[in-house]
Amino acid sequence: MRNRHTAFFNRKSYIIAAFIMVVAAFGMTGLYYTQQEKKQEEELAKEQEKLIQQAKAEDAARERAREAAEEEAKKKAAAKEQEKRQKEKEKQKEQETEAVSGIIAPENDNFMDEPEVVAQTQAPAEPELHFDAAADLSWPLQGNVVLNYSMDQTVYFATLDQYKYNPAVIIQAEVNTPVKAVAAGKVTSVETSAETGTTLTVDMGDGYSAIYGQLKETPKSQGDYIESGETLGYVSEPTKYYSVEGANLYFELQKDGAPVNPMEYLQ
């Protein structure tokens, strides 16, 4: 009888031990697959991060290429405008010379007996533009500079969520704020840009130009002459390129078609 009980308990112990081993085996198998899944997830996350970094690098390269193309286009446009102004000056000089030397031919044979009448017509002379780089410029409006000029290193544009070069100063202002001319000059273009909205360019002489962007209701047209402090327009709603920065004036200063730091000239 005792041997029978002993055998029974031995078989029970074996069964329990076998059960525990089976449970342990299942547990270890589950742990193994969990670790494998975790490892696969980590590898997938690393691969996604690598793709994201690659996409950002490609976007940055495209942006640099676009900016280089825009800079080259600006230089070509400035050179073309300079050539156009030179041709206009030469043409005007020729017209003035012809007007001064023009003499009306006599109408009858006895012109020797009468005083000769000479009619001279001369086109009104255009004001001579001269920019004094040593004198401080007046500010186009009063406001905080939210983005400084920076062509030696990139700055962060919140709306675009990217770093890029900035050839101008971005001056914060309320919508409808009047924008004044920083110096006298001649309007060379009034254009509409997706980035800076209605944009007015003024030739101030001696190779200097001022560019005013984010305008509306500008009363000036190409060819108009303006005086220092004259109203050029009003601040408009910001374009989609500056929605985070808010309403502002885009003000760029150029010398021979290349941007220079306006802060070195503004008083």
DOKETOR-12367 format. One record per residue (C-alpha): residue number from 1; residue in three letters; z negated, y negated, x. Coordinates in steps of 0.1 Angstrom, whole numbers, plus 5000, padded with zeros to 4 digits. Layout:
BEGIN
+-----+------+------+-------+------+
: pos : code :   up : north : east :
+-----+------+------+-------+------+
: NUM :  ala :    Z :     Y :    X :
...
+-----+------+------+-------+------+
END
This chain:
BEGIN
+-----+------+------+-------+------+
: pos : code :   up : north : east :
+-----+------+------+-------+------+
:   1 :  met : 5000 :  5000 : 5000 :
:   2 :  arg : 4991 :  4976 : 5028 :
:   3 :  asn : 5023 :  4984 : 5046 :
:   4 :  arg : 5043 :  4976 : 5015 :
:   5 :  his : 5026 :  4942 : 5011 :
:   6 :  thr : 5032 :  4935 : 5048 :
:   7 :  ala : 5070 :  4943 : 5045 :
:   8 :  phe : 5072 :  4922 : 5014 :
:   9 :  phe : 5058 :  4892 : 5031 :
:  10 :  asn : 5079 :  4897 : 5062 :
:  11 :  arg : 5111 :  4897 : 5040 :
:  12 :  lys : 5099 :  4866 : 5023 :
:  13 :  ser : 5093 :  4848 : 5056 :
:  14 :  tyr : 5129 :  4858 : 5067 :
:  15 :  ile : 5143 :  4844 : 5035 :
:  16 :  ile : 5124 :  4811 : 5038 :
:  17 :  ala : 5134 :  4808 : 5074 :
:  18 :  ala : 5171 :  4815 : 5065 :
:  19 :  phe : 5169 :  4789 : 5038 :
:  20 :  ile : 5155 :  4763 : 5061 :
:  21 :  met : 5182 :  4770 : 5087 :
:  22 :  val : 5209 :  4766 : 5060 :
:  23 :  val : 5194 :  4733 : 5049 :
:  24 :  ala : 5191 :  4721 : 5085 :
:  25 :  ala : 5228 :  4731 : 5091 :
:  26 :  phe : 5239 :  4711 : 5061 :
:  27 :  gly : 5218 :  4682 : 5073 :
:  28 :  met : 5233 :  4682 : 5107 :
:  29 :  thr : 5268 :  4685 : 5093 :
:  30 :  gly : 5262 :  4655 : 5071 :
:  31 :  leu : 5247 :  4635 : 5100 :
:  32 :  tyr : 5278 :  4644 : 5121 :
:  33 :  tyr : 5302 :  4632 : 5095 :
:  34 :  thr : 5282 :  4601 : 5089 :
:  35 :  gln : 5283 :  4593 : 5126 :
:  36 :  gln : 5321 :  4599 : 5126 :
:  37 :  glu : 5326 :  4576 : 5096 :
:  38 :  lys : 5305 :  4549 : 5113 :
:  39 :  lys : 5325 :  4552 : 5145 :
:  40 :  gln : 5358 :  4550 : 5126 :
:  41 :  glu : 5346 :  4519 : 5107 :
:  42 :  glu : 5336 :  4503 : 5140 :
:  43 :  glu : 5370 :  4511 : 5155 :
:  44 :  leu : 5387 :  4497 : 5124 :
:  45 :  ala : 5367 :  4465 : 5126 :
:  46 :  lys : 5376 :  4460 : 5162 :
:  47 :  glu : 5412 :  4465 : 5154 :
:  48 :  gln : 5411 :  4440 : 5126 :
:  49 :  glu : 5394 :  4415 : 5149 :
:  50 :  lys : 5421 :  4420 : 5175 :
:  51 :  leu : 5448 :  4414 : 5149 :
:  52 :  ile : 5430 :  4382 : 5137 :
:  53 :  gln : 5427 :  4369 : 5173 :
:  54 :  gln : 5464 :  4377 : 5179 :
:  55 :  ala : 5474 :  4359 : 5147 :
:  56 :  lys : 5454 :  4328 : 5157 :
:  57 :  ala : 5469 :  4328 : 5192 :
:  58 :  glu : 5504 :  4330 : 5176 :
:  59 :  asp : 5496 :  4301 : 5152 :
:  60 :  ala : 5483 :  4280 : 5181 :
:  61 :  ala : 5515 :  4287 : 5201 :
:  62 :  arg : 5537 :  4277 : 5171 :
:  63 :  glu : 5516 :  4245 : 5166 :
:  64 :  arg : 5520 :  4236 : 5203 :
:  65 :  ala : 5557 :  4242 : 5201 :
:  66 :  arg : 5560 :  4221 : 5169 :
:  67 :  glu : 5540 :  4192 : 5184 :
:  68 :  ala : 5562 :  4193 : 5215 :
:  69 :  ala : 5593 :  4191 : 5194 :
:  70 :  glu : 5578 :  4162 : 5174 :
:  71 :  glu : 5569 :  4144 : 5206 :
:  72 :  glu : 5604 :  4149 : 5219 :
:  73 :  ala : 5619 :  4137 : 5186 :
:  74 :  lys : 5597 :  4106 : 5187 :
:  75 :  lys : 5608 :  4098 : 5223 :
:  76 :  lys : 5645 :  4102 : 5213 :
:  77 :  ala : 5640 :  4080 : 5182 :
:  78 :  ala : 5623 :  4053 : 5203 :
:  79 :  ala : 5651 :  4054 : 5229 :
:  80 :  lys : 5677 :  4052 : 5201 :
:  81 :  glu : 5659 :  4023 : 5185 :
:  82 :  gln : 5656 :  4005 : 5218 :
:  83 :  glu : 5693 :  4010 : 5224 :
:  84 :  lys : 5701 :  3997 : 5189 :
:  85 :  arg : 5680 :  3966 : 5194 :
:  86 :  gln : 5697 :  3959 : 5227 :
:  87 :  lys : 5731 :  3962 : 5211 :
:  88 :  glu : 5720 :  3939 : 5183 :
:  89 :  lys : 5708 :  3913 : 5208 :
:  90 :  glu : 5741 :  3915 : 5227 :
:  91 :  lys : 5761 :  3912 : 5195 :
:  92 :  gln : 5740 :  3882 : 5184 :
:  93 :  lys : 5745 :  3865 : 5218 :
:  94 :  glu : 5783 :  3870 : 5215 :
:  95 :  gln : 5783 :  3855 : 5180 :
:  96 :  glu : 5763 :  3825 : 5192 :
:  97 :  thr : 5787 :  3820 : 5221 :
:  98 :  glu : 5817 :  3822 : 5198 :
:  99 :  ala : 5801 :  3797 : 5173 :
: 100 :  val : 5794 :  3772 : 5201 :
: 101 :  ser : 5829 :  3774 : 5215 :
: 102 :  gly : 5847 :  3774 : 5182 :
: 103 :  ile : 5869 :  3744 : 5175 :
: 104 :  ile : 5888 :  3737 : 5143 :
: 105 :  ala : 5926 :  3733 : 5149 :
: 106 :  pro : 5942 :  3700 : 5139 :
: 107 :  glu : 5958 :  3698 : 5104 :
: 108 :  asn : 5986 :  3672 : 5112 :
: 109 :  asp : 6007 :  3659 : 5140 :
: 110 :  asn : 5988 :  3626 : 5144 :
: 111 :  phe : 5955 :  3643 : 5153 :
: 112 :  met : 5956 :  3623 : 5186 :
: 113 :  asp : 5950 :  3591 : 5165 :
: 114 :  glu : 5920 :  3604 : 5147 :
: 115 :  pro : 5886 :  3616 : 5160 :
: 116 :  glu : 5884 :  3653 : 5164 :
: 117 :  val : 5861 :  3670 : 5140 :
: 118 :  val : 5844 :  3701 : 5153 :
: 119 :  ala : 5826 :  3725 : 5129 :
: 120 :  gln : 5800 :  3746 : 5145 :
: 121 :  thr : 5782 :  3774 : 5127 :
: 122 :  gln : 5754 :  3792 : 5143 :
: 123 :  ala : 5733 :  3821 : 5130 :
: 124 :  pro : 5696 :  3814 : 5128 :
: 125 :  ala : 5679 :  3826 : 5160 :
: 126 :  glu : 5655 :  3854 : 5155 :
: 127 :  pro : 5619 :  3849 : 5167 :
: 128 :  glu : 5613 :  3861 : 5202 :
: 129 :  leu : 5588 :  3890 : 5202 :
: 130 :  his : 5562 :  3891 : 5229 :
: 131 :  phe : 5531 :  3913 : 5231 :
: 132 :  asp : 5502 :  3902 : 5252 :
: 133 :  ala : 5487 :  3935 : 5264 :
: 134 :  ala : 5458 :  3916 : 5280 :
: 135 :  ala : 5447 :  3900 : 5247 :
: 136 :  asp : 5426 :  3920 : 5222 :
: 137 :  leu : 5442 :  3931 : 5190 :
: 138 :  ser : 5426 :  3925 : 5156 :
: 139 :  trp : 5416 :  3956 : 5137 :
: 140 :  pro : 5439 :  3965 : 5108 :
: 141 :  leu : 5408 :  3970 : 5086 :
: 142 :  gln : 5371 :  3975 : 5089 :
: 143 :  gly : 5359 :  4012 : 5088 :
: 144 :  asn : 5345 :  4041 : 5108 :
: 145 :  val : 5368 :  4060 : 5131 :
: 146 :  val : 5366 :  4096 : 5119 :
: 147 :  leu : 5391 :  4110 : 5144 :
: 148 :  asn : 5396 :  4094 : 5179 :
: 149 :  tyr : 5428 :  4091 : 5199 :
: 150 :  ser : 5430 :  4122 : 5221 :
: 151 :  met : 5461 :  4133 : 5240 :
: 152 :  asp : 5444 :  4148 : 5271 :
: 153 :  gln : 5425 :  4174 : 5250 :
: 154 :  thr : 5426 :  4187 : 5215 :
: 155 :  val : 5402 :  4176 : 5187 :
: 156 :  tyr : 5391 :  4194 : 5156 :
: 157 :  phe : 5409 :  4185 : 5123 :
: 158 :  ala : 5386 :  4197 : 5095 :
: 159 :  thr : 5414 :  4198 : 5068 :
: 160 :  leu : 5437 :  4219 : 5089 :
: 161 :  asp : 5407 :  4239 : 5104 :
: 162 :  gln : 5423 :  4238 : 5138 :
: 163 :  tyr : 5423 :  4219 : 5171 :
: 164 :  lys : 5453 :  4197 : 5180 :
: 165 :  tyr : 5462 :  4166 : 5199 :
: 166 :  asn : 5458 :  4132 : 5181 :
: 167 :  pro : 5481 :  4103 : 5191 :
: 168 :  ala : 5464 :  4078 : 5167 :
: 169 :  val : 5430 :  4067 : 5154 :
: 170 :  ile : 5420 :  4077 : 5119 :
: 171 :  ile : 5400 :  4049 : 5103 :
: 172 :  gln : 5380 :  4058 : 5072 :
: 173 :  ala : 5385 :  4034 : 5043 :
: 174 :  glu : 5383 :  4032 : 5005 :
: 175 :  val : 5415 :  4035 : 4985 :
: 176 :  asn : 5432 :  4001 : 4978 :
: 177 :  thr : 5417 :  3985 : 5010 :
: 178 :  pro : 5441 :  3959 : 5023 :
: 179 :  val : 5457 :  3968 : 5057 :
: 180 :  lys : 5464 :  3938 : 5080 :
: 181 :  ala : 5489 :  3935 : 5109 :
: 182 :  val : 5472 :  3937 : 5142 :
: 183 :  ala : 5498 :  3914 : 5158 :
: 184 :  ala : 5531 :  3897 : 5149 :
: 185 :  gly : 5563 :  3916 : 5150 :
: 186 :  lys : 5593 :  3930 : 5132 :
: 187 :  val : 5594 :  3959 : 5108 :
: 188 :  thr : 5617 :  3986 : 5122 :
: 189 :  ser : 5612 :  4013 : 5096 :
: 190 :  val : 5594 :  4021 : 5064 :
: 191 :  glu : 5594 :  4059 : 5059 :
: 192 :  thr : 5576 :  4086 : 5039 :
: 193 :  ser : 5560 :  4114 : 5059 :
: 194 :  ala : 5543 :  4146 : 5045 :
: 195 :  glu : 5515 :  4141 : 5070 :
: 196 :  thr : 5509 :  4103 : 5070 :
: 197 :  gly : 5525 :  4093 : 5036 :
: 198 :  thr : 5542 :  4059 : 5035 :
: 199 :  thr : 5544 :  4049 : 5071 :
: 200 :  leu : 5554 :  4015 : 5085 :
: 201 :  thr : 5565 :  4009 : 5121 :
: 202 :  val : 5564 :  3974 : 5136 :
: 203 :  asp : 5580 :  3963 : 5169 :
: 204 :  met : 5556 :  3938 : 5186 :
: 205 :  gly : 5578 :  3932 : 5217 :
: 206 :  asp : 5577 :  3942 : 5253 :
: 207 :  gly : 5580 :  3979 : 5244 :
: 208 :  tyr : 5549 :  3980 : 5222 :
: 209 :  ser : 5550 :  3993 : 5186 :
: 210 :  ala : 5523 :  3998 : 5159 :
: 211 :  ile : 5525 :  4025 : 5133 :
: 212 :  tyr : 5505 :  4023 : 5101 :
: 213 :  gly : 5503 :  4054 : 5079 :
: 214 :  gln : 5486 :  4064 : 5046 :
: 215 :  leu : 5498 :  4032 : 5029 :
: 216 :  lys : 5509 :  4023 : 4994 :
: 217 :  glu : 5524 :  3992 : 4977 :
: 218 :  thr : 5537 :  3978 : 5010 :
: 219 :  pro : 5556 :  3946 : 5003 :
: 220 :  lys : 5576 :  3948 : 5036 :
: 221 :  ser : 5611 :  3962 : 5043 :
: 222 :  gln : 5630 :  3971 : 5074 :
: 223 :  gly : 5640 :  3939 : 5093 :
: 224 :  asp : 5612 :  3918 : 5079 :
: 225 :  tyr : 5591 :  3897 : 5103 :
: 226 :  ile : 5554 :  3896 : 5100 :
: 227 :  glu : 5525 :  3875 : 5113 :
: 228 :  ser : 5493 :  3887 : 5128 :
: 229 :  gly : 5467 :  3893 : 5100 :
: 230 :  glu : 5494 :  3895 : 5073 :
: 231 :  thr : 5489 :  3922 : 5046 :
: 232 :  leu : 5512 :  3952 : 5051 :
: 233 :  gly : 5500 :  3973 : 5021 :
: 234 :  tyr : 5469 :  3991 : 5009 :
: 235 :  val : 5452 :  4024 : 5017 :
: 236 :  ser : 5464 :  4052 : 4995 :
: 237 :  glu : 5450 :  4085 : 4985 :
: 238 :  pro : 5450 :  4109 : 5015 :
: 239 :  thr : 5478 :  4134 : 5020 :
: 240 :  lys : 5470 :  4171 : 5020 :
: 241 :  tyr : 5467 :  4169 : 5058 :
: 242 :  tyr : 5435 :  4147 : 5055 :
: 243 :  ser : 5419 :  4159 : 5022 :
: 244 :  val : 5386 :  4167 : 5039 :
: 245 :  glu : 5385 :  4135 : 5060 :
: 246 :  gly : 5392 :  4115 : 5028 :
: 247 :  ala : 5411 :  4082 : 5023 :
: 248 :  asn : 5420 :  4066 : 5057 :
: 249 :  leu : 5444 :  4045 : 5077 :
: 250 :  tyr : 5465 :  4063 : 5103 :
: 251 :  phe : 5470 :  4038 : 5131 :
: 252 :  glu : 5491 :  4046 : 5162 :
: 253 :  leu : 5500 :  4023 : 5191 :
: 254 :  gln : 5530 :  4031 : 5213 :
: 255 :  lys : 5544 :  4018 : 5246 :
: 256 :  asp : 5580 :  4026 : 5252 :
: 257 :  gly : 5579 :  4053 : 5226 :
: 258 :  ala : 5548 :  4071 : 5240 :
: 259 :  pro : 5514 :  4069 : 5223 :
: 260 :  val : 5486 :  4050 : 5241 :
: 261 :  asn : 5449 :  4047 : 5232 :
: 262 :  pro : 5445 :  4019 : 5205 :
: 263 :  met : 5408 :  4016 : 5213 :
: 264 :  glu : 5417 :  4000 : 5247 :
: 265 :  tyr : 5434 :  3972 : 5229 :
: 266 :  leu : 5414 :  3966 : 5197 :
: 267 :  gln : 5387 :  3940 : 5199 :
+-----+------+------+-------+------+
END
